[in-house]
Amino acid sequence: MSTDIENFVDAPGRAELVKEVRRQIDELGIEYLYLQFPSITGRICGKGIPADHWESIAKKGFQLVYGATVNLFTNRNGDYFGYGPEAAELVGIPEPDTFCQLPWDKRVGRFYCTLFRNREEREDPGAFLTADSRGNLRRLHETFQEKHGLHLRCGTEPEMMWLKKDENGQPNGGYSNPYCYHIDQFESLRPVYMKVIEYSRAMGLDIIQGDHEDAPGQLELNWTYDDVVRNADRLTTYRQICAQVAREFNLIACFMTKPFMGVSASGCHHNISLWKGGEDGVKPLGQKVRAGQDEVFTYRSGGDNTFMPEGDDSQMPGQIGQYAIGGITKHLDALTAIGCSTVNSYRRLWDTGFWAPVFKDWGFQNRTTGLRISAPGRFEFRSVDSMVNPYLMGAGLLQAMDDGLDNEIPCGKPEERNIYAAIEEGKKVEKLPMSLGDALEALAKDDVVKSAMPGEMYRLYDEYKRDEWERFMHTTTNWDLETYLDYLP
């Protein structure tokens, strides 16, 4: 019986793609290749190889310690997360259809990879590695499509901040003033965002709009929504692009959720919809020659959006959409542990007056709830910020909606009032978890959302994030010193 890795390498049509990539490597003058995958926190890890070895690596893959999936970091006791030094090495197999040239150094190409257990493992040799968040999302999405005949399209809103550096290379405030939607502040960052857009389009991101947000140096650039896996790839690519542009302009590309109090945080709202049908098509994005495989520049359009309202007089989404809302709302607490994944994430929820979602409810155009209908046929999941691993988030939303569809979970009535006014009028509304510790406890009790982290993934995520929470709880901060240093006598 063939293993997962054998089936993957020998998949129909893959050999032709490997040859096509070789043709592009030679045509574009590519000398070096990045083979990359996201860790459980969304960092990009992997290896690099000379392009001469493409065919060999495409067949055999590369090996890397299992601990790379948890950043190869140690916990506060000094032990490596997840896997000890006795563990075997994973095998990463590059996906030819994700090949793309780096626009800032055209000698280098990039691939995303799927991860497998080592071929020599005693148990499940060559099986899909469940510590691979990207691979998990793709497999969960395939299962969802087979079960429901629906696929998830997603568009993300990645807010982030461009910070200046002091003489020591440390953050020295935002590059621009915190004036939301002001074109003059947007213009001050024009050289930066135009370079980001240039690189983004060269790597398949169909940029559709952008603006200055209401924190120092805070920008948001958006691209066309698409299949949930492709969109997650584009978000991680966008972060890499911003990091490169920051190097070129001697700035800091900051995706930290809340570097400043008293101004808005950086959210990453996920706009989602479930579809039937549709077709994939390649977008040229202004390029005479696409420096990458067609899949990188492919978007899905058309089909039937099942979240659209039914009937001329109704704002309510169709039945599928209502069950999806019911599932997401039911599991909001646990989903927050994925969407608000850091200690700093909860500064966003505690800093009042900045439209952060803190209540377990949903509504139309209502930014005080965890989920809103931002436009007909589109749900905006708001309990998520710029530090999110989009592969875990997509998987969590899929599993929550799967529960809603399976069990026909009612969504209830939308809350159209400001939630604070509704509470004053007597409505009983639960708050979302207000700390990472509370969110992890909610996740531990939610088997549906935990199923988005199959195999070893939940164990690794829980171990990593509980250590992060514990490190914070045993740290004395500047606030502690300022508040308690001369508290007595």
N, C-alpha and C positions, 0 to 999 in steps of 0.2 A: 504494500500500500504506500502510495506516494505521500511525502510529508508536505506541510504547508509551504515550506521554502522551495521544494522541488516544483510544486504546482505553480508557484508564483514566477519562478525563473523561466519555466517552460510554458507559460500562458500563451494562448494563440495570439499571434501578431507581435509579440514582444521582440522576437529576434529581428524582425524588420525594423522596429523602432530603434533597437540598438545600432543597427547599420545606418539608419537615418541620422542618429545623433553623431556618429562618426563623421558622416558627410558634413554636418554643420560644424563640428569641431575643426575639421580641416579647412573648411571654407572661411570660417570666422577667425582663424588663427588662435584658437584657444590652446593654452599651454598647461593650465592647471584647473582642477575640479574640486569644488566643495561638495561633500556628501553630508547632508545635514538632516536633523530631526529635532522635534521639540521635546524638552524634558517635561517633568510633571508640572513645573512652574511656568512653562512657556519659553524658557531660555532655548536658544538654538545651539545645539551641540553637534559633534560629528568629527569628520576627518577630511583631510585634503590629499589629493594624489596628482601626480603628473598625468596629463591627458593621454600620454602614450599607453597607459594601462587601462583605458576605458573598457575595452572588451573583457578583460580578465575580471575586473571589479564588478562589471555588470552581471557576470555569471556567478562568481564566487562570493561577492560582497566583501565587506571589511569587518574586522572584529574589534570590539571595544568592550571595556568592563561594563557589566550590568549597571553598576553604580552611576554611570553617566546619565542614566534616565532620571536620577535624582540629583543631578548637578555635580556628582562626586564630592559632595560636601560632607562635613562631619557634624554630628549633633553636639549639644552642649557638654556631653560626657566624653567627647573626642572619638566616638565611634562613627564609622561611615554609615550614612543613611541606607537602609534597605538591604544592602548586600555587603558581606565581609570580603576580605582579600582571598578567601577560599572559593568564592563563587566563580562560575565559568564566565566566558565572554559572549556577549550577544553577537549576532550577525546582522549587519545592515545591508540591505539590497537597494541600490538606487533605482528610482522610477524614471525610465527614459523620457516619458511624456512631460516631466516637470523640468526638463533641461532649459536653462536660460542663461544668457551671457550677462555678466555684471557690467552695467553701463559705465561705472566709474573706473573699472580696469578691465578692458576688453580681452585681456589675456586669460580671464578666469570665467569659468562656467559654474552653475549651481544646479544641484538636484535635491529634491526631497527623497527620503528613504523610508522603506518599511522595515521594521525590526522583527527578528526571529530569535527563538532560543537556539543555542549552539547545536550544531549537527551531532556533537558527541555527547550531549546530555543523556543521562540515564532515563530520565522521565521526559516524555514529549519532545524528543530531539527534533529540531527543525520546525517546531510549532510557532505560530504567531506569538510574539512577546506581548503579554498583557500590560507591561509597563510602558508600552508605546501608545501615548494618548492619541496621536494622529491615526495610527492603525485602528485603534479601538473605535474612534468616531466613524471611520469609513465602514467598518464591519457592522456597527450598530445601525448606521443609516441604511445599509443594504438590507439588513433584517427588517427594519421599519418599512422600507419600500415593498418588500415581498409580502409583508403581513397586511398592510393597509392600502397598498396601491397609491401611496402618497410619498412625495419627497419634500424635504425641507430646504427652502431658500432663505438666505440670511444676508442682511446688510448691517455692518457695524459702524459706529460713530466714534472713532478713536480720538478723543481729546488728549492733548499732551502739551507740555510747556517747553519753550526754548529759553534756557537760562544762561546768563552771563557767567564768566569765570573771574575769580580774583587772581592775584599774582601767584597764588599757590595752587591754582587749578580747581579751587573749590567753588560751589555755587555762590553767586553774588547777585541774586535777584533776577527777576524776569527781564527779558530783552525789551519788552514793550509794556505800556501801561495797561491796567486791567479795565479797559473800556470795551464792553461787548458790542460787536458788530460795527465798530468804528473803522471806516476804511483807512483813515490815516494811520492807525496802529497796525492794520493789516498791511498797508503799504510799507511800513518800517521793516517788516519781515519779508518783503517781496523777494529779495535775492535768495533767501533761505527756502521759502516755499516753492518758488519757481524751479529751483534745483531739485527739490523733493518730487515735484510733479514730473519733471523731465525723466528722472530715474524711474519713477513709478510707472509711467506709461511704457517705458522701455522694458519693464518687467511684468506687463500684463494687467496693471491696475487702471481701469477705465475711470479716471478721476472726473467727477461730475460737479462738485461744488466745494467751497471752503469758506471759512470766515474766521475772524478774531473773536475768541470767546472772552469771558469776563474774569479772567485771572491774569496775572503778569506773564507776558510772553506766551499766552495760551492760544493754540490754533487747533482747528479741526478741519481735516480734509476727508472727503467721502468719495467712495467709488461705487460703481453699480453693484447691486446685490446679485447673488448667484447661489449655486449649490453650496451647502453648508461647509463641505470640506475645502472646496476651492476658495471660499471666502476666508476661512481660517488660514489657509496658506498665504493669502494676500495680506492679511493683517500682520502675520509674522514677518513677511517680506517687507511690509511698510515700516515696521519697527527697525529692521536692519538698514533700510534706506535712510531713515531719520538719523540713526547712529552714524552712518557714513557722512551725511551732510553736516552733522555737528562737528565731526573731525575736520572737515574742510573749512568751516567758518569759526573754529575755535569756540564753539558753544557746547552746551550740554543739552541733549535731547532727553527730556525728563518725562518718563511715563509713571513716575510715582504718583499715587492717587491724590495726596493732599500735602504738597510741600509747604503751602502757606495756609494759615488759618485766616478767617475773615474775608476770604474770596472763594470762588467756586473751586471745587475739586475737578479732577479729570475723570469723567465717566467714560463708558464704552457701551452705550446702549446697543442692544441686539434687536434689530427689526426682523421679524420672522413671519413666515407664511408657509402653509402646506399646499402643495400643488399636485394636480394630475396632468400628465402629459407635458408638452413643451418640446422644444428642439434646441440643440446646442449649435452655436454659430461662432465663428472666429471674428474678432474685432481687430482691425489693422492698427488702430490707435496712432495714426499718423506716420507709421513707419513704412518706408519703401521695402525694406527687407526685415522681417521679424527675426530677431536674434535669439531664437528659442523655439521650442516645439509648439505646435498649434494649441495644445491643451492649455498652455500658460495663458493664451490670449482668448480662450473660449468662455462664453457666457451662455446661460440657458435663458430662453425667452419663450413667451407664448404659453399655452396650456390653460388650465382651469384653476383659478385661485379659490380654494375652498373656504377661505376666510371672508370672502366678499359677502355683504349683506344679502339676505334673501327677501325679495319683495320690494316694491317701490318705496314704501313708506317706513321701512325699518332701518335703523342704524345698527341693529344687532347683527353680528356675523352669522354665517350659516351654522348649521348644527355641528359640523365638524369643528368649526372654530370655537363654538361655545364649549364643547367638551375639552378642547385643547386649553382654553382659558381655565376651565375647572381643574384640569390636571396641574397646570403650572401654579395656580393660586394655592392649591392644596399643598404643594411641595415648595413653596417660596422660602420657607425657613432653611431647608437643606440646600436649595439652589443658591442661597446667599453665601454659603460656605465656599462655593466655587466661584461665584461672580465677584464677591468681596473677599478676596483670598489672603489678604495681609492684615497685620495689626493696624497699619496706617489706613487701610480701607475704611475703617469705622470712624475716623476723624471726619470723613465725608458725611456720615450719617448724623454725627453729633453737632456739627457746626450749623446752627440754625439759620434759616433765611435764604438757602441756596438751592431749593427745589430738589434736594436729594430725597429719594424714596425711602421712607422709614415705616410704612404701614402695609400690612398684609391684605391688600385689596386691589381692585382693578376699576378702571373707568375710561370714559371717552375724554381725550385731550386733558387728562388730569395728571399733572406731574407730581402730585403728592402721594401717588400710589405706586406699588411695585411693578405694576403692569398696566399699560394703557393702550388704547387703540389710537394710534397716531394719525392714521388715514384709513379709509375703507380698504379692507383686505390686508391690513398690516398691523401686527401687534408689536409694541415696543417693550421689551423686557428691560427694566430700569435698574434692577438690583445687581448691577455689574459695573465694574470700573476698569480703568486703563491697565491694571496689572493682571488682568484675567488671562488664563490659558484658554484660548477660544475653542480648542479641541475638546477640552473637558466641559466647557459651557455648552457647546452644541450637543454633546452627548447627554448632558443632564437635562436639557430642554426636550430632547427627543424622548427620553424615558418618562419624563413627567407628562408629556402629551400622549404617549402610548398608554399610560395609566388612565388618563382622561377619556381616551377613545374606547379602551377596553371596558371600562366600568361606567361609561356614560355619566361622568361626574358633572353635575350642574354647576354653571358658573355664577349663578345668582344675578342680582341686579347690579348694573354698573353704578359706581359712585361718581356723580357729576358735580358734587359740591367740593369745595376745598375740604380736604379730610379733617383739618383742624376745626373748621366750622361745623362739620358733621358731628364731630366728637362733642363739641359744646352743646349741640342740639340733642345729645343723648345716645348717639350711635356707639356701639361697642366694637372697637376695632383693635386687633392685635398688632403689636409692633413686630417688625422683623428683628432677628437677633442683632444686638447692638455692640457685640464684641466678637472677635475671632473665636474666642473660647466658647461662647454661647452658640455660634454658628456651627462649630465642629460637633458640639453635643447634639444639635438638631440633625446634622448629617448622619451621625452614628445611629440615630433612631429611625432613619428613613431608608428602608430597603430598596425602594424604587429608585431614588437618586443614586444610592450606592451601586445599583446595577449598571449605572453609566461608567463605573470604574471596575470592570470585571477582573477576575483573576487576582493578580498581585497589586493592581493599581490602587484600590482603596487603602490597603495596608500601607503602601508607600506614601500616599497623599496624607493620610491621617498622621503617620509618624513624623513626616516633614513639618506639617503645619502645627501640630501640637508642640513640637520642639520650638518652633518660631514663637508661639504664644508663651511658652514657659520662659524662653529667653527674655521676652519683654517683661514678664511678671517678676523676674529676679534682677531687673536692671534699675539702677537709680538714675533718673533723668534730671535735666536742668529744672524741670517743673518741681520735682521733689525738693531740690536744693533751695530754689527760690521760695517755696511755700513753707518748708519745715526747718530750715537751717537755724533760724532764730525764733522758732515757734514758742519756745519756753526759755527762761521763766517769764 
